Amino acid sequence: MSTVFFGGSFDPPHAGHLGVAQGALLSGRCNRIMWAPAFLPPHKLNGRRESFFHRYNMTRLLTAGLERHIVSDLEYRRRREPSYTFDILEDLNSTGEEKFQLLIGADSLLELHRWHRAQELAARFEVLTYPRPGYDVTLEVLKEHFPLESAEKLFAGCLDGKFFEISSTNLRFSMEKSANWDNIISMTPVPVAEYCRRHGLYHNLRSSK
């Protein structure tokens, strides 16, 4: 059994996140997806974000009824400030009962060398990377930051798949400013959008149904 650790702010989770996860499964490189909303993302220590429980609940709504998708409260139980991916993968793989991989986007792969213990992470764990528009990953670029063996391993983990233009930033902006229900539900399923409206998340979300 191989499980992909799919961490992120998921603030809010959207159809693009789901497409990436489904694409990883369709690649045949993993058996299931562990969604793990971050408790305190290292790159957002000073930024605004919704509470862990809201993001966790929305992620559960996004994946409801889908086989091979689990949503974990691992980050909340750990409550590390900040929480580093290397430490999580090390803990998850420590039992040897299950193989845990990492799923990231191409933008994150190009910045992976800046991550906590990046060289060890690349050497020890399998990283699956989903394409993102505007981020061209090549072996030559990876070799600039990683030894050849690690660079080849990272490049081999790059998946083919459809580009998703949706971002949490754009979705939040749409919820805050446009209040266009059709536009909102084109980016995230109705249950997630309804949850945001019901709990008053992202300010000015109103239904125009």
N, C-alpha and C positions, 0 to 999 in steps of 0.2 A: 504494500500500500504506500503510495506516495501522495503527500498532501502539500499543496502550495499555501504558503503563508502570504496572504494578501492584506497588507497593512495600509492604513491611510487615515486621513482625517475624516473622510466621508461626511463632509460638512456643506451641503447634504450629499448623500449617495445618489447616483443618477444612472441613466440608461447606458452611458459610456462605461462606467465601472462594471456594470453587468455584462456588457459586450466583451470587455477585456477578460473577465473571469470565464465566460462561456467559450471564448476563443482559446484560452489556455486548455480547457477541458477537451475541446474539439481537436487540439493538436496531438492528443494522445500522450503527452509528456507528463501528465499527472492524473491522479484518480479523483481528487476532490479539492475543493477550495475552502480554506479557512479564512473567512473575513475577520479582520481584527481592527476595529476602530481604535485609533490611538487615544491613550489617556491624556498625554500631553506631548504633542508632536514637537521634536527638537527645533524645527524650523518655524514654529509658530508660538514660541514661548511668550512673545510680547504682543501677539496678534489676537484679534477677537475670534471666538469660536463658540459654537453652541456646546452645551454640556455633554459629557460622555454619554449619559443615559439617553438623551435625545438622539444622538448620532447612532448609538447602538440600536435603539428601537427602530429608527428609520432604515437601518441596514437590514434588520430582520424583516421589515415590511417589503423591502426591495427584493429579497431572495425567498419570500414565503412560497412554499409549495414546490420549490426547485430541488430536485435530487442532486446530491453530491456537493451541496453548498451548506456550510455551517457558519454561524456567526458566533464568535468567541468574545467573552469578556476578559480574556487573558490580560490585556493591558490595564484594565481597571484593577484586577486582582493583584497585579505586580506593583502598580502605582509608582513607577520609577519616574523621576524628574531630572533630566529627560530620559526617555526610553530609547535604547539603541537596538537596532535590528540585529546586530551581531549577537548580542546577549540573548535575545529571544530565540534565535535559531539555535544557538548553543544549548540552551535549556531544552528546547523542544526535541532536539536530536540526541539528548543525553541518555535516554532510555534504550535506544536502539530498536524499539518496537515498531517504529514507523519512520519513514524518511520524509523530512520536511525540506521543501524547496522555497525559494523566494520568487514572488511575481512582482515585477516593477514595469514601468513604462520606459520608453527609449530616452525620454528626458532625464529620468533618474539614473539610467545606466551611464549616461554621459557625465553625470556628476558623482558617480559611485566612488571615485577615488578620493572624494572629500568626506566620505562617510566615516564614522567611528570604526576603526580597525578594518578598513576597507581591504587591505591586502590579504589579511587572514580570511575575511568573509569570502572573497573571490576564490581563494585557494581551497577552502574547506567545504563550501556549500554550492549547490547548483542554483543558478539564477536564471529564471525564465524572463524574457523581456518582450513586451508587446510594443508594436510600432506606434509612434505618434507623429502626426504631420509636423514637418519642419525640423525633425531631429533625425539626422542621418548617421546611423551607427556603422562604422567600418572597423575592420580588424586593425588597420593602421592607426586609427584614433585611439582604440583601446590599448595598443602597444605603447602609446606615449605615456601611459600611467600604470600599466601592469606588466609583470614579466610575461614572456611569450606564452607559456603554458596557461596562465590564468586568462590572458587576453583571448586565446583561442577557445578556451572553455566558455567564457562570457559570450563570445561571438556565436558559438554553437548553440547557445541558449536563446538566441533571437528567434522569435516566432513570426510566421507569416500571418497576416490578418488584415481585417478592415480597419481603416482609420476612423476614429471617433472624434468629432469636433466639439463635443459637449465638455464643459468644465464646470466644476462646482462654483467657481467665481462667476461665470456667466449666468448660471442658474440662480445664484443668490441675487445678482443684479436684477434679473428678470422678476424675481419675487419682490424685491425691494421697490422697484421703479415702475415696471410696466403693468403688473397685475393682470397680464393677459393669460387667461387660464389655458387656452389652446397652446400657447407657446410654452407654458410651464410643463404641461403634461406631455409635450413632445420631447422633453428632456428627462423627465422622471415619471415613474408610474403614478397613477391617481392616488393610491393609498399613501405614498410618501408625500405628495403635494397636500393631500387632505390632512395628514398629520401636522405638517408645517402650519397650515391655516388654523387648525384646531388649537394648537399650542402657541400661536402667535409668534412663530419663528420667522426670522428674517424680515421682521417689521411689517411691511405694507402689503403682504399677500392677501388678495381678495379674489374671490371667485367671480368670473364673468360668464359663468355657464348660463 
